[in-house]
Amino acid sequence: MVKPAAKPGELVTLLDYLRYAVSRFNEAELVFAHGTTDPVAEAVFLVTGALHLEPEQFDGFAQARVTRTEAAKLLGLIEQRVRTRKPAAYLLNKIYMRGLPFYVDERVIVPRSFIGEILDTHFSGESEMPLIDDPGSVSRVLDLCTGSGCLAILAAQTFYNASVEAVDISKDALAVAAKNVADYGLEDRIALHRGNLFAPLGDARYDLIISNPPYVDAEGMSSLPPECRHEPKLAFDGGRDGIDIVRRIVSEAGAHLTPQGGLLCEVGRCREAVEDAFPMLPLLWLDTEDSEGEVFWVGAQDLR
Ligand SMILES: C[S@@+](CC[C@H](N)C(=O)[O-])C[C@H]1O[C@@H](n2cnc3c(N)ncnc32)[C@H](O)[C@@H]1O
């Protein structure tokens, strides 16, 4: 039975709408994996985003009343989230990464790479365990499988002297990346290329290669939650064991790195498959607040 949604006027404050959204999300057993990890954070993201507020501003406005027009908009979005199972980021055309907003739509995966955090913790000037001593010394960065361009943009900020090249095989994804690069005014520093991994780059070499490639194995592809089925299949599909693309990146990266450079690559749950495929490589597995052993670093000298 389809239950009727709340009517505008039945709920009064922003907090009322948040509570209602959380109840609906719980009841519908939604999956939260697109920038938020629980129903409350998802509801805060949706409710504030719809009213052109930042999620951090929710507490300050929790007791504020909403207008009739705003109420209709909020109820519509809550309903859409439940009925379509689209990630909230697609409903708002917006996602935050490391506190920065990026435009997204269904032409790209909703960004959630752990590499964003690792750029801050292991590469910025304040890192306790820097993998590259001086971020200012990095002059060329490559972001393979760039999607929305979010990692290329974060890398351009961390490596403030670097030019960044970003590659994706999807024309649609590159259109979204171009919008984000323009929104950040980084057209002079980030070049976008369409192609298959290293193919559009000739024999260029980089001080750092970052990549969050497709890495979902065949079993994972057959059990993607409804939310992920709104995202491009090309962004997930890593072949039978998940590492078809990772294998190629690791095998070819050495020919595109400067001697002091390195590769930073996310592989999701494929750590074992990667270690089996490259038993001789000394991979350094890096953890983040929400992940363990999903991203590795390997230096150029070990990839020759
Ligand atoms: C997991 S998404 C990552 C997007 C973005 N870097 C992020 O972290 O949000 C993987 C991306 O790889 C792209 N891709 C898939 N196969 C590729 C290939 N052979 N060469 C280049 N890009 C590819 C997809 O189009 C998709 O945008």
PDBQT file of the ligand as one rigid body, heavy atoms in Angstrom, charges set to zero:
ROOT
HETATM    1  C1  LIG A 401      34.722   5.122  -9.582  1.00  0.00    +0.000 C 
HETATM    2  S1  LIG A 401      34.500   6.366 -10.818  1.00  0.00    +0.000 S 
HETATM    3  C2  LIG A 401      35.544   7.613 -10.097  1.00  0.00    +0.000 C 
HETATM    4  C3  LIG A 401      35.219   9.008 -10.454  1.00  0.00    +0.000 C 
HETATM    5  C4  LIG A 401      35.951  10.071  -9.631  1.00  0.00    +0.000 C 
HETATM    6  N1  LIG A 401      37.392   9.949  -9.744  1.00  0.00    +0.000 N 
HETATM    7  C5  LIG A 401      35.542   9.973  -8.183  1.00  0.00    +0.000 C 
HETATM    8  O1  LIG A 401      36.352   9.584  -7.327  1.00  0.00    +0.000 OA
HETATM    9  O2  LIG A 401      34.388  10.317  -7.880  1.00  0.00    +0.000 OA
HETATM   10  C6  LIG A 401      35.438   5.709 -12.138  1.00  0.00    +0.000 C 
HETATM   11  C7  LIG A 401      35.483   6.525 -13.433  1.00  0.00    +0.000 C 
HETATM   12  O3  LIG A 401      36.329   5.812 -14.356  1.00  0.00    +0.000 OA
HETATM   13  C8  LIG A 401      35.854   6.009 -15.665  1.00  0.00    +0.000 C 
HETATM   14  N2  LIG A 401      36.416   4.927 -16.491  1.00  0.00    +0.000 N 
HETATM   15  C9  LIG A 401      36.009   3.633 -16.579  1.00  0.00    +0.000 A 
HETATM   16  N3  LIG A 401      36.817   2.932 -17.400  1.00  0.00    +0.000 NA
HETATM   17  C10 LIG A 401      37.778   3.798 -17.833  1.00  0.00    +0.000 A 
HETATM   18  C11 LIG A 401      38.898   3.676 -18.700  1.00  0.00    +0.000 A 
HETATM   19  N4  LIG A 401      39.215   2.509 -19.274  1.00  0.00    +0.000 N 
HETATM   20  N5  LIG A 401      39.674   4.760 -18.934  1.00  0.00    +0.000 NA
HETATM   21  C12 LIG A 401      39.360   5.964 -18.354  1.00  0.00    +0.000 A 
HETATM   22  N6  LIG A 401      38.301   6.140 -17.522  1.00  0.00    +0.000 NA
HETATM   23  C13 LIG A 401      37.527   5.065 -17.265  1.00  0.00    +0.000 A 
HETATM   24  C14 LIG A 401      34.346   6.010 -15.516  1.00  0.00    +0.000 C 
HETATM   25  O4  LIG A 401      33.740   6.676 -16.595  1.00  0.00    +0.000 OA
HETATM   26  C15 LIG A 401      34.183   6.731 -14.164  1.00  0.00    +0.000 C 
HETATM   27  O5  LIG A 401      33.966   8.121 -14.372  1.00  0.00    +0.000 OA
ENDROOT
TORSDOF 0
